[in-house]
Amino acid sequence: MTREKGAQRPLNLVDALTRAYQHWNAGNAEQAELLCQQVMVVWPDQPDALHLLGIMAHAYGNHDLAIDYVRRACLSPRAPGMFFRNLTEMCRQRGLRLEGEAAGRRAIALEPNSADCWNNLGIVLQEIGKIDESDAS
């Protein structure tokens, strides 16, 4: 696919995404974004790249772009609950509480034992006045 700066061999998609997450976690957003963009050239709607781009956009205050990226990532039939959990919180922060509730419910359906998914859903439910449901979360 591509060579990462300083790499000896071309990266495949899995390697590129793994490295992108490693760069992001190490605080090197520029390299992480570059790798995600390179993945997107080969696979335009690759969900993991979209999700990471969304996380990065959110971290840098570009909330509308972040939501767009994560919404697109959630369209994948294999999108994990974590994607929906993050969409829940991003939507809540932008006042899109009904969309946040729907995303939170999808997160719970995918990962019923995730405390983080339940927490994000509970916060959205509280903010839209579904207190009894929120307390159950």
Backbone as a printed PyTorch tensor [residue, N CA C, xyz], in Angstrom:
tensor([[[  0.8210,  -1.1830,   0.0000],
         [  0.0000,   0.0000,   0.0000],
         [  0.8660,   1.2490,   0.0000]],

        [[  1.6460,   1.4180,   1.0270],
         [  2.4660,   2.6250,   1.1670],
         [  3.6180,   2.3270,   2.0950]],

        [[  4.5780,   3.1880,   2.0680],
         [  5.6610,   3.0770,   3.0390],
         [  5.4760,   4.1680,   4.0800]],

        [[  5.5450,   3.7740,   5.3230],
         [  5.5270,   4.7650,   6.3940],
         [  6.9030,   5.4100,   6.4430]],

        [[  6.9330,   6.6650,   6.8270],
         [  8.1930,   7.3860,   6.9390],
         [  9.1790,   6.5620,   7.7620]],

        [[ 10.3170,   6.2160,   7.1550],
         [ 11.3370,   5.4490,   7.8460],
         [ 11.1370,   3.9460,   7.7850]],

        [[ 10.0250,   3.4820,   7.1760],
         [  9.7550,   2.0510,   7.1180],
         [ 10.5670,   1.4030,   6.0010]],

        [[ 10.8810,   0.1320,   6.1750],
         [ 11.6750,  -0.5980,   5.1920],
         [ 10.8110,  -1.3080,   4.1560]],

        [[  9.5670,  -1.6300,   4.4900],
         [  8.7120,  -2.3690,   3.5700],
         [  7.3500,  -1.6820,   3.4850]],

        [[  6.6330,  -1.9490,   2.3830],
         [  5.3010,  -1.3580,   2.2650],
         [  4.3790,  -1.8680,   3.3860]],

        [[  3.4920,  -1.0100,   3.8360],
         [  2.5100,  -1.3850,   4.8520],
         [  1.2520,  -1.8980,   4.1840]],

        [[  0.6570,  -2.9460,   4.7350],
         [ -0.6600,  -3.3490,   4.2700],
         [ -1.7010,  -2.5920,   5.0940]],

        [[ -2.9640,  -2.7840,   4.7760],
         [ -4.0160,  -2.0210,   5.4700],
         [ -4.0140,  -2.2580,   6.9760]],

        [[ -3.9030,  -3.4990,   7.3750],
         [ -3.9200,  -3.8140,   8.8140],
         [ -2.7340,  -3.1570,   9.5120]],

        [[ -1.5580,  -3.2820,   8.9150],
         [ -0.3700,  -2.6620,   9.5030],
         [ -0.5260,  -1.1450,   9.5830]],

        [[ -1.0400,  -0.5520,   8.5080],
         [ -1.2040,   0.9030,   8.4820],
         [ -2.1590,   1.3590,   9.5760]],

        [[ -3.2600,   0.6470,   9.7650],
         [ -4.2110,   1.0300,  10.8100],
         [ -3.6340,   0.8150,  12.2040]],

        [[ -2.9320,  -0.2820,  12.3750],
         [ -2.2840,  -0.5370,  13.6650],
         [ -1.3010,   0.5740,  13.9930]],

        [[ -0.4970,   0.9340,  13.0050],
         [  0.4880,   2.0090,  13.2100],
         [ -0.2110,   3.3460,  13.4490]],

        [[ -1.3140,   3.5870,  12.7500],
         [ -2.0470,   4.8460,  12.9410],
         [ -2.5260,   4.9650,  14.3890]],

        [[ -3.1070,   3.9050,  14.9250],
         [ -3.5560,   3.9310,  16.3250],
         [ -2.3660,   4.0770,  17.2650]],

        [[ -1.2530,   3.4300,  16.9580],
         [ -0.0590,   3.5670,  17.7920],
         [  0.4460,   5.0060,  17.7820]],

        [[  0.4790,   5.6070,  16.6180],
         [  0.9210,   7.0020,  16.5310],
         [ -0.0200,   7.9120,  17.3090]],

        [[ -1.3120,   7.7080,  17.1520],
         [ -2.2810,   8.5390,  17.8710],
         [ -2.0840,   8.3950,  19.3760]],

        [[ -1.9640,   7.1660,  19.8430],
         [ -1.7860,   6.9280,  21.2790],
         [ -0.4730,   7.4820,  21.8050]],

        [[  0.5130,   7.6050,  20.9280],
         [  1.8150,   8.1580,  21.3170],
         [  1.8580,   9.6780,  21.1830]],

        [[  0.7640,  10.2720,  20.7420],
         [  0.7100,  11.7230,  20.6260],
         [  1.1750,  12.2680,  19.2900]],

        [[  1.3280,  11.4130,  18.3060],
         [  1.7700,  11.8500,  16.9870],
         [  0.5680,  11.8500,  16.0340]],

        [[ -0.2850,  12.8530,  16.2020],
         [ -1.5200,  12.9330,  15.4200],
         [ -1.2560,  13.0940,  13.9290]],

        [[ -0.2250,  13.8370,  13.5840],
         [  0.0520,  14.0730,  12.1640],
         [  0.3320,  12.7690,  11.4210]],

        [[  1.1670,  11.9280,  11.9970],
         [  1.4880,  10.6480,  11.3500],
         [  0.2630,   9.7370,  11.3520]],

        [[ -0.5180,   9.7460,  12.4320],
         [ -1.7300,   8.9280,  12.4930],
         [ -2.7150,   9.3400,  11.3980]],

        [[ -2.8990,  10.6320,  11.2420],
         [ -3.8200,  11.1150,  10.2110],
         [ -3.3120,  10.7540,   8.8120]],

        [[ -2.0390,  10.9070,   8.5890],
         [ -1.4580,  10.5650,   7.2890],
         [ -1.7140,   9.1020,   6.9470]],

        [[ -1.4870,   8.2240,   7.8970],
         [ -1.7240,   6.8010,   7.6620],
         [ -3.2010,   6.5260,   7.3870]],

        [[ -4.0930,   7.1560,   8.1400],
         [ -5.5240,   6.9750,   7.8940],
         [ -5.9070,   7.4600,   6.5010]],

        [[ -5.3760,   8.5890,   6.1100],
         [ -5.6810,   9.1160,   4.7810],
         [ -5.1490,   8.1840,   3.6930]],

        [[ -3.9960,   7.5860,   3.9150],
         [ -3.4600,   6.6420,   2.9370],
         [ -4.3370,   5.3970,   2.8330]],

        [[ -4.8490,   4.9300,   3.9610],
         [ -5.7820,   3.8000,   3.9500],
         [ -7.0290,   4.1720,   3.1560]],

        [[ -7.5090,   5.3910,   3.3780],
         [ -8.7540,   5.8250,   2.7290],
         [ -8.6020,   5.9690,   1.2090]],

        [[ -7.3830,   6.1620,   0.7320],
         [ -7.1560,   6.1950,  -0.7150],
         [ -7.4610,   4.8180,  -1.3130]],

        [[ -7.0620,   3.7690,  -0.5970],
         [ -7.2510,   2.4050,  -1.0600],
         [ -8.6740,   1.9140,  -0.7580]],

        [[ -9.1910,   2.2890,   0.4180],
         [-10.5110,   1.8260,   0.8780],
         [-11.2260,   3.0340,   1.4730]],

        [[-11.9620,   3.7840,   0.6350],
         [-12.5100,   5.0900,   1.0470],
         [-13.3870,   5.0900,   2.2960]],

        [[-14.1100,   4.0310,   2.5540],
         [-14.9820,   4.0130,   3.7280],
         [-14.5140,   3.0010,   4.7660]],

        [[-13.2160,   2.8320,   4.8830],
         [-12.6780,   1.8700,   5.8390],
         [-13.0610,   2.3260,   7.2480]],

        [[-13.8700,   1.5240,   7.9650],
         [-14.4370,   1.9760,   9.2370],
         [-13.4400,   2.3210,  10.3370]],

        [[-12.3520,   1.5660,  10.4580],
         [-11.3900,   1.8690,  11.5190],
         [-10.6670,   3.1860,  11.2490]],

        [[-10.3530,   3.4410,   9.9910],
         [ -9.7130,   4.7150,   9.6360],
         [-10.6830,   5.8690,   9.8670]],

        [[-11.9460,   5.6840,   9.4650],
         [-12.9510,   6.7260,   9.6960],
         [-13.1130,   7.0040,  11.1860]],

        [[-13.1820,   5.9440,  11.9740],
         [-13.3600,   6.1090,  13.4180],
         [-12.1940,   6.8800,  14.0270]],

        [[-10.9730,   6.4920,  13.6750],
         [ -9.8180,   7.1870,  14.2330],
         [ -9.7730,   8.6390,  13.7680]],

        [[-10.0970,   8.8970,  12.5180],
         [-10.1550,  10.2820,  12.0440],
         [-11.2020,  11.0630,  12.8440]],

        [[-12.3060,  10.4040,  13.1690],
         [-13.3320,  11.0480,  13.9890],
         [-12.8550,  11.3570,  15.3910]],

        [[-12.1550,  10.4270,  15.9880],
         [-11.6090,  10.6420,  17.3340],
         [-10.6290,  11.8160,  17.3080]],

        [[ -9.7970,  11.8530,  16.2850],
         [ -8.8200,  12.9410,  16.1810],
         [ -9.5240,  14.2800,  15.9650]],

        [[-10.4930,  14.3150,  15.0680],
         [-11.2180,  15.5670,  14.8190],
         [-11.8950,  16.0570,  16.0940]],

        [[-12.4670,  15.1420,  16.8470],
         [-13.1280,  15.5100,  18.1050],
         [-12.1230,  16.0720,  19.0980]],

        [[-10.9880,  15.4120,  19.2050],
         [ -9.9590,  15.8680,  20.1440],
         [ -9.4630,  17.2700,  19.8100]],

        [[ -9.4830,  17.6210,  18.5410],
         [ -9.0110,  18.9350,  18.1190],
         [-10.1460,  19.9410,  17.9390]],

        [[-11.3350,  19.5920,  18.4460],
         [-12.4390,  20.5460,  18.4880],
         [-13.2600,  20.6720,  17.2220]],

        [[-13.0310,  19.8090,  16.2480],
         [-13.8160,  19.8510,  15.0200],
         [-14.9360,  18.8160,  15.1500]],

        [[-15.9330,  19.1720,  15.9700],
         [-16.9560,  18.2110,  16.3860],
         [-17.8680,  17.7630,  15.2580]],

        [[-18.2300,  18.6580,  14.3640],
         [-19.1160,  18.2600,  13.2740],
         [-18.4210,  17.2670,  12.3390]],

        [[-17.1730,  17.5160,  12.0280],
         [-16.4090,  16.5830,  11.2020],
         [-16.2410,  15.2560,  11.9340]],

        [[-15.9970,  15.3220,  13.2240],
         [-15.8440,  14.1080,  14.0240],
         [-17.0980,  13.2430,  13.9400]],

        [[-18.2420,  13.8610,  14.1220],
         [-19.5010,  13.1190,  14.0550],
         [-19.6890,  12.5230,  12.6680]],

        [[-19.3800,  13.2930,  11.6400],
         [-19.5160,  12.7770,  10.2720],
         [-18.6570,  11.5350,  10.0800]],

        [[-17.3980,  11.6030,  10.4850],
         [-16.5150,  10.4480,  10.3420],
         [-17.0540,   9.2360,  11.1100]],

        [[-17.4520,   9.4380,  12.3560],
         [-17.8780,   8.3020,  13.1760],
         [-19.2250,   7.7660,  12.6900]],

        [[-20.1160,   8.6190,  12.2310],
         [-21.3620,   8.1350,  11.6160],
         [-21.0370,   7.1980,  10.4520]],

        [[-20.1150,   7.6380,   9.6110],
         [-19.7330,   6.8190,   8.4530],
         [-19.1080,   5.4960,   8.9000]],

        [[-18.3010,   5.5380,   9.9500],
         [-17.7050,   4.2980,  10.4660],
         [-18.7850,   3.3450,  10.9750]],

        [[-19.8170,   3.9000,  11.5800],
         [-20.8990,   3.0880,  12.1420],
         [-21.7770,   2.4360,  11.0700]],

        [[-21.6420,   2.8580,   9.8350],
         [-22.4050,   2.2390,   8.7470],
         [-21.8820,   0.8480,   8.4020]],

        [[-20.6880,   0.5460,   8.8200],
         [-20.1250,  -0.7730,   8.5420],
         [-20.9290,  -1.8360,   9.2840]],

        [[-21.2630,  -2.9290,   8.6110],
         [-21.9940,  -3.9980,   9.3070],
         [-21.2030,  -4.6240,  10.4510]],

        [[-19.8980,  -4.4230,  10.4580],
         [-19.0510,  -4.9770,  11.5270],
         [-18.5900,  -3.9220,  12.5240]],

        [[-19.2310,  -2.7690,  12.5100],
         [-18.8460,  -1.7100,  13.4540],
         [-19.0540,  -2.2100,  14.8840]],

        [[-18.0260,  -2.0900,  15.7140],
         [-18.1520,  -2.5470,  17.1030],
         [-18.9160,  -1.5300,  17.9540]],

        [[-19.3140,  -1.9860,  19.1160],
         [-20.0330,  -1.1150,  20.0490],
         [-19.2620,   0.1390,  20.3930]],

        [[-17.9390,   0.0600,  20.4160],
         [-17.1150,   1.2190,  20.7430],
         [-17.3860,   2.3850,  19.7910]],

        [[-17.6010,   2.0990,  18.5040],
         [-17.8820,   3.1690,  17.5480],
         [-19.1790,   3.8770,  17.9380]],

        [[-20.2080,   3.0890,  18.2570],
         [-21.4990,   3.6510,  18.6270],
         [-21.4260,   4.3600,  19.9740]],

        [[-20.6290,   3.8080,  20.8860],
         [-20.4260,   4.4630,  22.1890],
         [-19.8350,   5.8460,  21.9970]],

        [[-18.8370,   5.9610,  21.1410],
         [-18.2200,   7.2590,  20.8870],
         [-19.1770,   8.1960,  20.1640]],

        [[-19.9470,   7.6620,  19.2300],
         [-20.9500,   8.4900,  18.5470],
         [-21.9910,   8.9980,  19.5380]],

        [[-22.3570,   8.1740,  20.5060],
         [-23.3110,   8.5850,  21.5420],
         [-22.8280,   9.8470,  22.2410]],

        [[-21.6050,   9.8210,  22.6980],
         [-21.0690,  10.9630,  23.4450],
         [-20.8620,  12.1830,  22.5530]],

        [[-20.3900,  11.9700,  21.3420],
         [-20.1910,  13.1040,  20.4310],
         [-21.5270,  13.7790,  20.1200]],

        [[-22.5410,  12.9790,  19.8640],
         [-23.8710,  13.5390,  19.5810],
         [-24.4160,  14.2770,  20.8040]],

        [[-24.2410,  13.6940,  21.9750],
         [-24.7160,  14.3520,  23.1980],
         [-24.0780,  15.7170,  23.3550]],

        [[-22.7850,  15.7850,  23.1430],
         [-22.0800,  17.0560,  23.3070],
         [-22.5470,  18.1140,  22.3090]],

        [[-23.0340,  17.6950,  21.1560],
         [-23.5070,  18.6380,  20.1350],
         [-25.0100,  18.8920,  20.2430]],

        [[-25.6480,  18.3100,  21.2580],
         [-27.0800,  18.5200,  21.4400],
         [-27.9410,  17.6170,  20.5760]],

        [[-27.3520,  16.6240,  19.9750],
         [-28.0800,  15.6720,  19.1300],
         [-28.4660,  14.4650,  19.9770]],

        [[-29.2580,  14.7280,  20.9950],
         [-29.5200,  13.7170,  22.0180],
         [-30.3110,  12.5170,  21.5110]],

        [[-31.2610,  12.7190,  20.6070],
         [-32.0270,  11.5830,  20.1010],
         [-31.1450,  10.6640,  19.2570]],

        [[-30.2900,  11.2510,  18.4480],
         [-29.3370,  10.4290,  17.7020],
         [-28.3690,   9.7530,  18.6790]],

        [[-27.9740,  10.4760,  19.7030],
         [-27.1130,   9.8990,  20.7210],
         [-27.7690,   8.7270,  21.4280]],

        [[-29.0520,   8.8780,  21.7220],
         [-29.7830,   7.7740,  22.3590],
         [-29.8020,   6.5520,  21.4430]],

        [[-30.1040,   6.7530,  20.1690],
         [-30.1450,   5.6290,  19.2260],
         [-28.7730,   4.9570,  19.1220]],

        [[-27.7240,   5.7610,  19.0570],
         [-26.3670,   5.2060,  18.9920],
         [-26.0360,   4.4550,  20.2790]],

        [[-26.4430,   5.0180,  21.4140],
         [-26.1950,   4.3570,  22.6940],
         [-26.9060,   3.0240,  22.8040]],

        [[-28.1170,   2.9720,  22.3080],
         [-28.8590,   1.7040,  22.3440],
         [-28.2020,   0.6650,  21.4340]],

        [[-27.6950,   1.1210,  20.3180],
         [-26.9850,   0.2000,  19.4110],
         [-25.6820,  -0.2880,  20.0740]],

        [[-24.9890,   0.6030,  20.7640],
         [-23.7640,   0.2180,  21.4670],
         [-24.0560,  -0.8780,  22.4900]],

        [[-25.1470,  -0.7140,  23.2390],
         [-25.5340,  -1.6900,  24.2590],
         [-25.9140,  -3.0210,  23.6110]],

        [[-26.6070,  -2.9550,  22.4720],
         [-26.9820,  -4.1930,  21.7830],
         [-25.7400,  -4.9790,  21.3540]],

        [[-24.7080,  -4.2590,  20.9640],
         [-23.4770,  -4.9080,  20.5130],
         [-22.5690,  -5.3290,  21.6650]],

        [[-22.5630,  -4.5450,  22.7310],
         [-21.6760,  -4.8230,  23.8700],
         [-22.4470,  -4.6580,  25.1830]],

        [[-23.3430,  -5.6080,  25.4740],
         [-24.2100,  -5.4640,  26.6490],
         [-23.4860,  -5.4520,  27.9880]],

        [[-22.2410,  -5.8730,  28.0260],
         [-21.4880,  -5.8910,  29.2860],
         [-20.5270,  -4.7220,  29.4260]],

        [[-20.5970,  -3.7690,  28.5140],
         [-19.6740,  -2.6330,  28.5470],
         [-20.2000,  -1.5260,  29.4570]],

        [[-19.4900,  -1.2920,  30.5350],
         [-19.8710,  -0.2130,  31.4580],
         [-19.8120,   1.1420,  30.7560]],

        [[-18.8430,   1.3240,  29.8690],
         [-18.7250,   2.5950,  29.1490],
         [-19.9340,   2.8390,  28.2510]],

        [[-20.4070,   1.8000,  27.5760],
         [-21.5900,   1.9500,  26.7250],
         [-22.8160,   2.3030,  27.5710]],

        [[-22.9930,   1.5920,  28.6860],
         [-24.1260,   1.8730,  29.5700],
         [-24.0320,   3.2890,  30.1360]],

        [[-22.8440,   3.6960,  30.5090],
         [-22.6480,   5.0310,  31.0680],
         [-23.0430,   6.1150,  30.0630]],

        [[-22.5550,   6.0060,  28.8300],
         [-22.8650,   7.0220,  27.8270],
         [-24.3570,   7.0660,  27.5220]],

        [[-24.9780,   5.8930,  27.4220],
         [-26.4270,   5.8610,  27.1970],
         [-27.1470,   6.4910,  28.3780]],

        [[-26.7340,   6.1670,  29.5830],
         [-27.3920,   6.7130,  30.7740],
         [-27.3330,   8.2280,  30.8290]],

        [[-26.2230,   8.8070,  30.4580],
         [-26.0860,  10.2680,  30.4620],
         [-27.0420,  10.9010,  29.4590]],

        [[-27.1060,  10.3330,  28.2580],
         [-28.0240,  10.8600,  27.2270],
         [-29.4600,  10.7310,  27.7080]],

        [[-29.8160,   9.5810,  28.2510],
         [-31.1870,   9.3790,  28.7290],
         [-31.5420,  10.3900,  29.8140]],

        [[-30.6150,  10.6580,  30.7140],
         [-30.8560,  11.6500,  31.7580],
         [-31.1060,  13.0210,  31.1450]],

        [[-30.3070,  13.3820,  30.1520],
         [-30.4370,  14.7120,  29.5450],
         [-31.7150,  14.8890,  28.7420]],

        [[-32.3020,  13.7780,  28.2700],
         [-33.5750,  13.9260,  27.5390],
         [-34.7710,  13.6400,  28.4360]],

        [[-34.5080,  13.4790,  29.7190],
         [-35.5960,  13.3590,  30.6900],
         [-36.1080,  11.9630,  30.9280]],

        [[-35.4210,  10.9680,  30.4620],
         [-35.8180,   9.5790,  30.7120],
         [-35.0690,   9.0850,  31.9560]],

        [[-35.4450,   9.6700,  33.0740],
         [-34.7090,   9.4710,  34.3200],
         [-34.7490,   8.0120,  34.7990]],

        [[-35.9230,   7.3820,  34.7360],
         [-36.0080,   5.9890,  35.1940],
         [-35.1090,   5.0820,  34.3620]],

        [[-35.1190,   5.2780,  33.0460],
         [-34.2360,   4.4860,  32.1890],
         [-32.7700,   4.8120,  32.4500]],

        [[-32.5030,   6.0830,  32.7020],
         [-31.1330,   6.5160,  32.9710],
         [-30.6210,   5.8530,  34.2480]],

        [[-31.4540,   5.8340,  35.2740],
         [-31.0500,   5.2150,  36.5370],
         [-30.7620,   3.7310,  36.3430]],

        [[-31.5240,   3.0680,  35.4750],
         [-31.3040,   1.6470,  35.2080],
         [-29.9960,   1.4130,  34.4660]],

        [[-29.5420,   2.4370,  33.7480],
         [-28.2810,   2.3010,  33.0040],
         [-27.1190,   2.3060,  33.9580]]])
